[in-house]
Amino acid sequence: MIVTTLLILLTLLAAAVPVAAALGVLGLALGEIYARFPLSLAMGELAWSTSNSFLLVAIPFFVLLGEILLRSGLAERMYAALVQWIPWLPGGLMHSNIAACGLFAATSGSSVATAATIGTVALGEVERRGYNERLFLGTIAAGGTLGILIPPSINIIVYGVLTETSIPQLYLAGLLPGIVLAFLFSVTVVIACLLRPSLDGSRVETDWRSRWRSLPDLVPPVFIFIAVVGSIYAGLATATESAALGVLTALAVAAWRRRLSLAVMREALEGTMRTTAMIMAILIAAYFLNFVITSIGLTAQVNRYITSLGLSPTGLLLVVVVFYLILGMFMETLSMMVATVPIITPLLINAGFDPVWFGILVVVLMETAMITPPVGINLYVVQGLRKRGRIDDVIIGTTPFVLTMLAMIAALILWPGIALWIPQHAAR
């Protein structure tokens, strides 16, 4: 049964069937082969119950928040301000890419939106400043993955819904790892440029007067982050209500900057509807697949198989990490999370692992999958922004950052306090 499931899934993905359709077809196929009654009759109820979750309403709000920042030009001004403050490190603007991704991640909650936004405003600097294009592209693709780790995060919301884990606790747990990972990305760039100076580009000429003048452009993302995340931790709003508050704050900032217009709102709403439709299609298909594999006994079979291995808790964790690293090469991250987390998380919790800590580990594994070929979605997002060249350039450019993420995964396993320190102290 396990082999059949994997063969059908890999065949559908190899045939370039859209992820949502592939998951739905897989569920229908498994139901026809193994179920004793037509499981497809449950699709309507599952679609309604999945879409009716109050927590999931946060998803279109966070997508809209990122779209407003992009369409109103606030993201472009933020990047230009960061360029004034980080030109002196080896790697110059590549550190600005990472910092901008981190700041935008603190408002958008989406890795794809983060990579697309920062890539749009940064790619023009490659030839202008003489940077190595591959490494420059790698900083955008890898930096974009911070969108699902630094709160607020759509994937963290999905994990919280699937496992009934506190989303405020997960947000607190993701903050320090997100900062550490962004710092490690910058360290990777510094090391690469010191070892091979040809990777670096020309420095941006600036002065302290220009830097101080650019500071107001860094205020909006920080202000929005405080409004969104601060309202949750202060007990003033739920995750969904804080997302709506973030949208209102972004609209107010855009209006104050005189960048809000009907054209901006139309583009932002259109982008939000497209992205939200894609996410919800994946969620509905994945929930149906989970229902099918549970009904036909595949979940129990996987549990029995893993239990029969007689692994220690550490051994089980390492098997799960390798499983996600391999599966991440072939599946889109959100669908992979929805399809596997309900099965794997109970096993890890029974083995004694903290569900909040494991949620952050899963998100970092998802981040790694986003820049791992052949299905790493951020690779295609960045490639789609280019006017020439092959995707090989993006893949090669992200390779050092994949190694950095593997080091981050190891650090989280060896020192769980990286994720748990802030939630534990906040609870006191």
N, C-alpha and C positions, 0 to 999 in steps of 0.2 A: 504493500500500500504506500509506504514512504517513497520507494523507488518510482512507482507510477506517478505520484504527485510531482516529484522533482522533474521527471522526464517531460510531463505535460507542460509544466511551468516554463522550463528552459526552452522547449520547442516554441511556445507562444512568444517568449521574449526574443528568441533568435529570429522569429518571423516579423519582428518589429511591430507586433500588436501593441497598441497603447496599454499602459500598465493597468488602468481601471478595467478595461475590457478583458485583459489577460486573467486578472484575478476572478472576475465574474465567470468567464468561460471555464476556468479551472474548477470553480465551485460547482457549476452545472455538470461538468464532466464527471467529477468525483461522485456527485449525487446520483447520476444515472448509473454509474458502474457499481457503486457499493451500497447505496441506500435501499431500504426495503419499501419506502414510500416516497412520493414526489416532494423533495425538499424545496423545489423551486416555488412552491405555493407560499413559502414564508418570505419571499423577497419583498413584497409590498410592506408587510409589517416591519421587517428589518430596516428597510429604507426610511420608513417614517420614524421609528424609534431612534435610529442613528441621527437623523437630521433634527430631531426634536430635543436634543440635549442642550440645556441652557449654557453649559460651559463651552460648547462648540460654537456658540454665537460669537465668542471672542475672536474666532479665526477671521471672518470677513472684516471685523473692526481693525485688527492689526494689519491686515493686508491693505485696507484703505488708508491707514495711518502712513504706511510706507509709500503708497502711491501719491499721497498729498505732498509729502516731503520731496519726492522726486519731481513731480509735475510742476510744483511751485518754484522750483529752483533752489530750495533751502539746502538740499543735499549738495548741490554744486558749490554753494557759498561755504558750506562746512568744509568741504575738501580743500577749497582754495585757502581757507584759514589755517588748516592743518599744515599745508605746504609751507606756510610762513614759519611754523614752529619746529618742524623736524627736517631741516635741510642739511644738517651738519653731520649726521651719522653716516657711516659707510652704507651705501644703498639709497641715501637721500629720499626721493619720492616713494620708494617702495615701502618705507616705513609709514609714509602718509597714507598709502593704500590700506595698510593693515589697521592703522589708527582710525581711519575713516570707516572701515568696515566694522570695527568695534563700536564706534559711536552710533552708526546707523543701525547696527544690530540691537542696540539698546532701545530702539524705538519701533523697529519693523517686525521682529519675530520670525523673519523668513530668510533663509540662506540664499535662495534664488533671487529674491528681491534685493538683498544686500549686494551680491556679486554683480547683478545687472546694473544697479544704480551706480556703484562706485566704478565699475568698469566703463560705464558710459561717460563719466566725467574725467576718467584718468587716462584712457588709452591714447589720447592725443599727445601725451607727454613722452611716449616711448621714443619716437624718432626725433622729436624736438630736443630732447635732453640726451640722446645717445645711450639709452639704457639697453642692456641685454633683454631682448623682447621676451624670451622664454621665461626667465626668472621674474620679470615684471608681471607677465600674465599669471605666473604661479602665485604671486602675492595676492592678486585679486581673487583667484579661484579659492585659494586656501583661506584668505581673510574673510571671504563671503560665508564660509561655513560657520563662522562665529554667530551668525544670525539665529541658529537654532540652539545655541548654548547660553549666550548672555541673555538674561531676562529683559523683556518678555519674549517668550519663545512659543511658537505654535506647536512644535514637536513635544515640548515639555507639557503643554496642556493636554495633548493627545495621550501621552504616557500617564498623566495623572488621571484622566478619565478611564483609561483601560485598566489601571491597577488600583483605582480608588485611593490614590496617594495625595496628600495635601499639596496643592499647587503652590501656595505661598512658601512652603518648606522647600519645594523643588526649585522655585525661583531663587531663594536664598542660597541653596546649594550650588546653583549654576553660576553665581556671580564670581566667586574667587577662581574656579577653574577656567572661566572665560577670560579673565584678566591674565592669568598665568599662561594660558595658551597663546594669547595675543603677544605677550612678552616673548615667549619661546619662538614664535614666528619671526619677530624682529631679530632675535639672537641668531636665528638661522640665516637671515639675510646678511647680517654683519659678518658672520663666519664665511659665508659664500663669497662676499665681496673682498674680504681680507685675503682669502686663499686665491681668488682670481679677480684682481682689480679690474679686468676688462668687463666684468659684469656690471660695474658701477656706471653711473652717468654723470653729467655735469650738475653742479650744485645750483640751487636757486639763490639768486642774490637777494638778500633782504636786510632789514635793519630792525632795531627795537621799536621804532616808531610804527613801522608797517605791522609788526607783530601785535602791538597793543591795539592798533586800529582794527585788526581782524578778529579780536576776541568776541565782539558781539555776535559774530556769525557762528560761534561755537555754543552760544547760550541756548538756542532753540532745542537741539537734541538733548542737552542736559536737563533743561526745564521739562521737556516732555517725559524723559525717563523718570524724573522725580515725581511728576504727576501720576504716571502709570504705576510704577513699582511702589512708590511711597504711599499711595492711597491703599494699596493692598496690605502693606506691613503695618500701616496705622489703623487698620481695621475699619476703614471708611468705605471700602468697596470690595466686591468680589473681583475675580479675574476678568469676568465679562464686563462688569461695570467699569473697571479701570481701563479696559480697552476702549470703551465708548468715551470715557473721559480723555483718553489720549487723542482720539480723533477730534474732539472738540478743542483741545489745546492746540493741535496742529492747525486746525482751521483758524483759530484766533491768531496764532503766530503768523500764518500766511497772510491773513487779512491785515495785520499790523504792519507787515513788510510790504503791503500793497502788491502781493503776488497772487492773490486769490481772484479768480475770474470764472465765468461760466465755462470757458474752454478748458481751464485747469480741472474743474470739477467733473466735466464730462469725461475727460481722459482718465482721471483717477477712478471714477465709478466704473467705466468700461474695463479698465485693467483689473479692478477688484472683482468684478463679476466673472471675468475669465479665470482668474486664479482660484477664486473660491469654488467655482464650478468644478475645476480640475481636482481640487483637494477633496471636495465632498463626494465626487464620483469614485475616487480611490477609497475613501473611508467606507462608503456604502458597499462597494464590491468586496473590500477586505473583511468587513463585518459579516457579510454573507458567506465568504469563504471560511471564516472562523466557525460560523454556525454549522456549516457542512462538515468540516473536519472533526468537530466535536461530536456531531450526530453519528458519523460513521465509525467513531472510535479511534480516529488517527491520533488525537491528543493523548488518549490513554495509552496507545501503543508507543508513542514517543516517550512518555513518562516511564513506562515499564522498561523500555530499552535502556534509557539513561540510568535508571535505578539499578538495572542488572549489571551495569559496568562496575559498580562498587567503587566509584570514585570518591576521593576525599572532597571536602568543600572547595579547596583550592584547585584540585584537578577538574572539578565540575566547572568552576569559573573559567579556567583556561580553555576548556572545550567550548564553552559558550562564546568566549572572545574570538577564538579561531573560526567558529561557525559564522559569527556576524561579519568578520573580515572577509571570508570567502563569499558569503551570500551577498554582501554589499557590492561585490563586483558585477552582480547580475540583476539586482533589484533596485528600484527607486526607494529612497529611504523611508518615506512616510508609509508606503504600502508594506515595506518590510517590517516596520515597527508594529503596524496594526496586525499583521499576519502572524508575528512571532511572539510579541511581548505577552499576550495572554497565556501562552503555553509555557514560556521559559521563566517568567518572573516568579510564579509560585514555586518552581523548583529551587530557585536561588534563595527565596525567602525561607523555605523549609530547611535549606542548608545553613541558615543563620546569617545571611547577608541583609543589610539594611536596604529597604525598598527605595528610599530617597537617594542613597549613594548609588545603588544600581541604576536608577533612572538617569543620573548624570553620566555614568559609565556608558550606558546604552546610547545616549545622545552623542557622546564623543565618538563612539563607534559609528554612529550614523554620519557624523561629520567626515570621518575617514572615508566612508563609502561614497560621499559626494564628490570626492576627487580621485577615486580609484577607477581606472578603466576596467571594462569597456562601457559601463553604464553610469559613471559618475556624472550627475546632472550638472554640477557647476562647471565641469569641463566644457560641456556643450553650450552653456549659457555664455561663458567668456568667449568661446570660439565664435558664437553667433554675433558677437559685437564687433568682430574683426572684419576688415574689408578684403583681407588676403591671407594666405598661409593655410597650413593644415593643422588639424587638431593635435598632431604629434607634438607640436611646439608647446601647447598648453599642458599636455601630459608630462613631457620632460620637465617643464618648469615647475610642476607641482610635486615632483618626486621627492625633493628634499623635505617638503612640508608633510608628506605622508609619513616619512621617517620621524619627523617631529611629533606627529600625532600618536604614533606608536609609542614614543617615549612618554607622552602624556598619559596614555592608557596604562602603561607600566607604573607611572608615578601614582595614579589614582588607586591602583591595586595595592601598591606597597604602602602608600600613605593615604588612607581613606579620609583623614582629617582635612585634606585639601577641599573636599566637597562638604564635609559634615561640620567643619569648625564654626562657620557662621550660623547655620541652623541651630546647633547646640547652644551657642552663646546667646542667640536671640530668644531662645526658649526660657532662659533663666530670668 
